[in-house]
């Protein structure tokens, strides 16, 4: 038997000089820098947020400073071919007005703007048709300066009439 010479060994390399080691090292540095920045930003003192400044509320009718301003509207009956006269009491958003026995325009002020309920009750007197009890209710979209008109129709076979208020 002869001499056996061991095979030469390759020099041992450190893990940190290999590609996986280099990537692990870079990841560790990035994580450390991120943690330091997070700690710094988290401990930095910031003043408390200030609430927005608002103007002091002013006195406004029907709902305070944040409500739409009250409107002035006009109610009118244009008449009809039977020469009927309306004798109605109308309530719009809590405001009550009486419609006299004429086709004149009635001004109503202090009505809140927007969708408002109305109720109508009274009589309609016609020279040729007689007198009808009149009722109606609904909603109108109140806009200041608008004119709202009355319409009515007879309930068939009765002495009752249905009254509607609208813009046309």
Phi and psi restraints in degrees (value plus and minus 20) as a CYANA .aco file:
   2 UNK   PHI    -128.9   -88.9
   2 UNK   PSI    -196.2  -156.2
   3 UNK   PHI     -96.5   -56.5
   3 UNK   PSI     113.8   153.8
   4 UNK   PHI    -127.3   -87.3
   4 UNK   PSI     106.3   146.3
   5 UNK   PHI    -122.3   -82.3
   5 UNK   PSI     110.5   150.5
   6 UNK   PHI     -85.6   -45.6
   6 UNK   PSI     131.5   171.5
   7 UNK   PHI     -87.5   -47.5
   7 UNK   PSI     125.1   165.1
   8 UNK   PHI     -86.7   -46.7
   8 UNK   PSI     118.4   158.4
   9 UNK   PHI    -107.5   -67.5
   9 UNK   PSI     124.3   164.3
  10 UNK   PHI     -97.3   -57.3
  10 UNK   PSI     128.3   168.3
  11 UNK   PHI     -83.1   -43.1
  11 UNK   PSI     122.4   162.4
  12 UNK   PHI     -99.0   -59.0
  12 UNK   PSI     108.7   148.7
  13 UNK   PHI    -122.0   -82.0
  13 UNK   PSI     128.7   168.7
  14 UNK   PHI     -96.0   -56.0
  14 UNK   PSI     127.9   167.9
  15 UNK   PHI     -77.4   -37.4
  15 UNK   PSI     -56.0   -16.0
  16 UNK   PHI     -91.5   -51.5
  16 UNK   PSI     -31.4     8.6
  17 UNK   PHI    -117.1   -77.1
  17 UNK   PSI     -24.5    15.5
  18 UNK   PHI    -107.5   -67.5
  18 UNK   PSI     145.4   185.4
  19 UNK   PHI     -79.5   -39.5
  19 UNK   PSI     -67.0   -27.0
  20 UNK   PHI     -81.7   -41.7
  20 UNK   PSI     -55.4   -15.4
  21 UNK   PHI     -88.5   -48.5
  21 UNK   PSI     -62.6   -22.6
  22 UNK   PHI     -82.9   -42.9
  22 UNK   PSI     -64.7   -24.7
  23 UNK   PHI     -83.2   -43.2
  23 UNK   PSI     -59.5   -19.5
  24 UNK   PHI     -83.6   -43.6
  24 UNK   PSI     -61.1   -21.1
  25 UNK   PHI     -84.3   -44.3
  25 UNK   PSI     -64.5   -24.5
  26 UNK   PHI     -82.1   -42.1
  26 UNK   PSI     -63.9   -23.9
  27 UNK   PHI     -81.2   -41.2
  27 UNK   PSI     -58.9   -18.9
  28 UNK   PHI     -85.7   -45.7
  28 UNK   PSI     -60.3   -20.3
  29 UNK   PHI     -86.7   -46.7
  29 UNK   PSI     -63.9   -23.9
  30 UNK   PHI     -82.4   -42.4
  30 UNK   PSI     -63.1   -23.1
  31 UNK   PHI     -82.4   -42.4
  31 UNK   PSI     -62.6   -22.6
  32 UNK   PHI     -85.0   -45.0
  32 UNK   PSI     -64.0   -24.0
  33 UNK   PHI     -83.6   -43.6
  33 UNK   PSI     -62.0   -22.0
  34 UNK   PHI     -81.7   -41.7
  34 UNK   PSI     -60.6   -20.6
  35 UNK   PHI     -85.6   -45.6
  35 UNK   PSI     -61.0   -21.0
  36 UNK   PHI     -84.8   -44.8
  36 UNK   PSI     -63.6   -23.6
  37 UNK   PHI     -83.9   -43.9
  37 UNK   PSI     -62.7   -22.7
  38 UNK   PHI     -81.3   -41.3
  38 UNK   PSI     -61.5   -21.5
  39 UNK   PHI     -86.1   -46.1
  39 UNK   PSI     -62.5   -22.5
  40 UNK   PHI     -83.8   -43.8
  40 UNK   PSI     -67.4   -27.4
  41 UNK   PHI     -87.6   -47.6
  41 UNK   PSI     -59.1   -19.1
  42 UNK   PHI     -86.5   -46.5
  42 UNK   PSI     -50.0   -10.0
  43 UNK   PHI    -114.6   -74.6
  43 UNK   PSI     -27.4    12.6
  44 UNK   PHI     -86.7   -46.7
  44 UNK   PSI     110.2   150.2
  45 UNK   PHI    -100.5   -60.5
  45 UNK   PSI     107.1   147.1
  46 UNK   PHI    -139.8   -99.8
  46 UNK   PSI     121.2   161.2
  47 UNK   PHI     -88.3   -48.3
  47 UNK   PSI     129.8   169.8
  48 UNK   PHI     -83.8   -43.8
  48 UNK   PSI     128.6   168.6
  49 UNK   PHI     -84.8   -44.8
  49 UNK   PSI     117.3   157.3
  50 UNK   PHI    -110.6   -70.6
  50 UNK   PSI     116.3   156.3
  51 UNK   PHI     -86.6   -46.6
  51 UNK   PSI     130.2   170.2
  52 UNK   PHI     -85.4   -45.4
  52 UNK   PSI     125.2   165.2
  53 UNK   PHI    -102.6   -62.6
  53 UNK   PSI     118.1   158.1
  54 UNK   PHI    -147.8  -107.8
  54 UNK   PSI     133.6   173.6
  55 UNK   PHI     -91.0   -51.0
  55 UNK   PSI     129.2   169.2
  56 UNK   PHI     -84.6   -44.6
  56 UNK   PSI     118.1   158.1
  57 UNK   PHI     -80.8   -40.8
  57 UNK   PSI     123.2   163.2
  58 UNK   PHI    -126.6   -86.6
  58 UNK   PSI     139.4   179.4
  59 UNK   PHI     -94.9   -54.9
  59 UNK   PSI     105.9   145.9
  60 UNK   PHI    -157.7  -117.7
  60 UNK   PSI     120.9   160.9
  61 UNK   PHI     -89.2   -49.2
  61 UNK   PSI     133.3   173.3
  62 UNK   PHI      40.2    80.2
  62 UNK   PSI      40.5    80.5
  63 UNK   PHI      98.1   138.1
  63 UNK   PSI     -18.5    21.5
  64 UNK   PHI      68.2   108.2
  64 UNK   PSI    -187.7  -147.7
  65 UNK   PHI     -86.8   -46.8
  65 UNK   PSI     -42.9    -2.9
  66 UNK   PHI    -118.8   -78.8
  66 UNK   PSI     -20.9    19.1
  67 UNK   PHI    -103.5   -63.5
  67 UNK   PSI     134.7   174.7
  68 UNK   PHI     -81.5   -41.5
  68 UNK   PSI     125.3   165.3
  69 UNK   PHI     -83.6   -43.6
  69 UNK   PSI     130.7   170.7
  70 UNK   PHI     -87.0   -47.0
  70 UNK   PSI     132.4   172.4
  71 UNK   PHI    -131.0   -91.0
  71 UNK   PSI     136.6   176.6
  72 UNK   PHI    -129.6   -89.6
  72 UNK   PSI     103.6   143.6
  73 UNK   PHI    -142.7  -102.7
  73 UNK   PSI     151.1   191.1
  74 UNK   PHI    -147.7  -107.7
  74 UNK   PSI     116.1   156.1
  75 UNK   PHI    -132.2   -92.2
  75 UNK   PSI     116.5   156.5
  76 UNK   PHI    -168.3  -128.3
  76 UNK   PSI     123.7   163.7
  77 UNK   PHI    -132.7   -92.7
  77 UNK   PSI     102.4   142.4
  78 UNK   PHI    -100.2   -60.2
  78 UNK   PSI     -29.2    10.8
  79 UNK   PHI      71.5   111.5
  79 UNK   PSI     156.7   196.7
  80 UNK   PHI    -170.0  -130.0
  80 UNK   PSI     154.7   194.7
  81 UNK   PHI     -90.7   -50.7
  81 UNK   PSI     -35.2     4.8
  82 UNK   PHI    -113.0   -73.0
  82 UNK   PSI     -17.2    22.8
  83 UNK   PHI      36.6    76.6
  83 UNK   PSI      22.0    62.0
  84 UNK   PHI     -98.0   -58.0
  84 UNK   PSI     131.1   171.1
  85 UNK   PHI    -137.4   -97.4
  85 UNK   PSI     116.5   156.5
  86 UNK   PHI    -113.5   -73.5
  86 UNK   PSI     114.5   154.5
  87 UNK   PHI    -146.6  -106.6
  87 UNK   PSI      62.8   102.8
  88 UNK   PHI    -142.4  -102.4
  88 UNK   PSI     130.7   170.7
  89 UNK   PHI    -131.7   -91.7
  89 UNK   PSI     108.1   148.1
  90 UNK   PHI    -139.6   -99.6
  90 UNK   PSI     113.5   153.5
  91 UNK   PHI    -137.2   -97.2
  91 UNK   PSI     100.4   140.4
  92 UNK   PHI    -144.4  -104.4
  92 UNK   PSI      98.9   138.9
  93 UNK   PHI      29.6    69.6
  93 UNK   PSI      21.3    61.3
  94 UNK   PHI      66.6   106.6
  94 UNK   PSI     -28.0    12.0
  95 UNK   PHI    -111.0   -71.0
  95 UNK   PSI     111.1   151.1
  96 UNK   PHI    -132.9   -92.9
  96 UNK   PSI     109.9   149.9
  97 UNK   PHI    -153.9  -113.9
  97 UNK   PSI     129.9   169.9
  98 UNK   PHI    -125.5   -85.5
  98 UNK   PSI     116.3   156.3
  99 UNK   PHI    -116.4   -76.4
  99 UNK   PSI      97.9   137.9
 100 UNK   PHI     -91.8   -51.8
 100 UNK   PSI     153.3   193.3
 101 UNK   PHI     -96.7   -56.7
 101 UNK   PSI      39.2    79.2
 102 UNK   PHI    -176.9  -136.9
 102 UNK   PSI     155.3   195.3
 103 UNK   PHI    -121.0   -81.0
 103 UNK   PSI       2.3    42.3
 104 UNK   PHI     -95.6   -55.6
 104 UNK   PSI     144.2   184.2
 105 UNK   PHI    -110.8   -70.8
 105 UNK   PSI     112.3   152.3
 106 UNK   PHI    -126.9   -86.9
 106 UNK   PSI     110.1   150.1
 107 UNK   PHI    -111.2   -71.2
 107 UNK   PSI     114.1   154.1
 108 UNK   PHI    -147.3  -107.3
 108 UNK   PSI      98.0   138.0
 109 UNK   PHI    -129.5   -89.5
 109 UNK   PSI     141.7   181.7
 110 UNK   PHI      58.6    98.6
 110 UNK   PSI       2.4    42.4
 111 UNK   PHI    -110.7   -70.7
 111 UNK   PSI     107.7   147.7
 112 UNK   PHI     -81.2   -41.2
 112 UNK   PSI     123.4   163.4
 113 UNK   PHI     -98.3   -58.3
 113 UNK   PSI     140.9   180.9
 114 UNK   PHI      79.8   119.8
 114 UNK   PSI    -188.8  -148.8
 115 UNK   PHI     -87.8   -47.8
 115 UNK   PSI     101.3   141.3
 116 UNK   PHI    -151.9  -111.9
 116 UNK   PSI     119.8   159.8
 117 UNK   PHI    -100.6   -60.6
 117 UNK   PSI     128.8   168.8
 118 UNK   PHI    -152.7  -112.7
 118 UNK   PSI     136.2   176.2
 119 UNK   PHI    -156.9  -116.9
 119 UNK   PSI     119.5   159.5
 120 UNK   PHI    -147.6  -107.6
 120 UNK   PSI     117.1   157.1
 121 UNK   PHI    -169.2  -129.2
 121 UNK   PSI     126.9   166.9
 122 UNK   PHI     134.2   174.2
 122 UNK   PSI    -164.9  -124.9
 123 UNK   PHI    -155.6  -115.6
 123 UNK   PSI     135.5   175.5
 124 UNK   PHI    -142.7  -102.7
 124 UNK   PSI     104.2   144.2
 125 UNK   PHI    -133.0   -93.0
 125 UNK   PSI     105.4   145.4
 126 UNK   PHI    -143.9  -103.9
 126 UNK   PSI     111.9   151.9
 127 UNK   PHI     -78.2   -38.2
 127 UNK   PSI     -56.4   -16.4
 128 UNK   PHI    -119.3   -79.3
 128 UNK   PSI     -43.5    -3.5
 129 UNK   PHI    -121.8   -81.8
 129 UNK   PSI     -38.0     2.0
 130 UNK   PHI      77.4   117.4
 130 UNK   PSI    -182.4  -142.4
 131 UNK   PHI    -129.7   -89.7
 131 UNK   PSI     117.9   157.9
 132 UNK   PHI    -140.3  -100.3
 132 UNK   PSI     123.0   163.0
 133 UNK   PHI     -98.4   -58.4
 133 UNK   PSI     112.9   152.9
 134 UNK   PHI    -140.5  -100.5
 134 UNK   PSI     114.3   154.3
 135 UNK   PHI    -163.0  -123.0
 135 UNK   PSI     134.2   174.2
 136 UNK   PHI    -195.4  -155.4
 136 UNK   PSI     138.5   178.5
 137 UNK   PHI    -177.9  -137.9
 137 UNK   PSI     140.0   180.0
 138 UNK   PHI     151.3   191.3
 138 UNK   PSI    -178.4  -138.4
 139 UNK   PHI    -153.2  -113.2
 139 UNK   PSI     118.2   158.2
 140 UNK   PHI    -143.1  -103.1
 140 UNK   PSI     133.7   173.7
 141 UNK   PHI    -114.7   -74.7
 141 UNK   PSI      80.7   120.7
 142 UNK   PHI     -95.0   -55.0
 142 UNK   PSI     104.3   144.3
 143 UNK   PHI    -149.8  -109.8
 143 UNK   PSI     110.3   150.3
 144 UNK   PHI     -76.7   -36.7
 144 UNK   PSI     113.8   153.8
 145 UNK   PHI      71.5   111.5
 145 UNK   PSI     -30.8     9.2
 146 UNK   PHI     -94.3   -54.3
 146 UNK   PSI     131.4   171.4
 147 UNK   PHI    -124.9   -84.9
 147 UNK   PSI     112.3   152.3
 148 UNK   PHI    -135.6   -95.6
 148 UNK   PSI     112.6   152.6
 149 UNK   PHI    -127.2   -87.2
 149 UNK   PSI     131.2   171.2
 150 UNK   PHI    -113.4   -73.4
 150 UNK   PSI     117.5   157.5
 151 UNK   PHI    -148.4  -108.4
 151 UNK   PSI     131.6   171.6
 152 UNK   PHI    -163.3  -123.3
 152 UNK   PSI     136.5   176.5
 153 UNK   PHI    -163.9  -123.9
 153 UNK   PSI     124.7   164.7
 154 UNK   PHI    -101.0   -61.0
 154 UNK   PSI     117.3   157.3
 155 UNK   PHI     -97.6   -57.6
 155 UNK   PSI     102.5   142.5
 156 UNK   PHI     -73.6   -33.6
 156 UNK   PSI     114.4   154.4
 157 UNK   PHI      53.7    93.7
 157 UNK   PSI      -9.8    30.2
 158 UNK   PHI    -150.8  -110.8
 158 UNK   PSI     154.7   194.7
 159 UNK   PHI    -125.7   -85.7
 159 UNK   PSI      17.1    57.1
 160 UNK   PHI    -135.2   -95.2
 160 UNK   PSI     129.3   169.3
 161 UNK   PHI    -151.9  -111.9
 161 UNK   PSI     125.8   165.8
 162 UNK   PHI    -122.9   -82.9
 162 UNK   PSI     108.5   148.5
 163 UNK   PHI    -128.9   -88.9
 163 UNK   PSI     115.0   155.0
 164 UNK   PHI    -144.9  -104.9
 164 UNK   PSI     127.0   167.0
 165 UNK   PHI    -138.1   -98.1
 165 UNK   PSI     115.0   155.0
 166 UNK   PHI    -179.4  -139.4
 166 UNK   PSI    -195.5  -155.5
 167 UNK   PHI    -115.4   -75.4
 167 UNK   PSI     -29.5    10.5
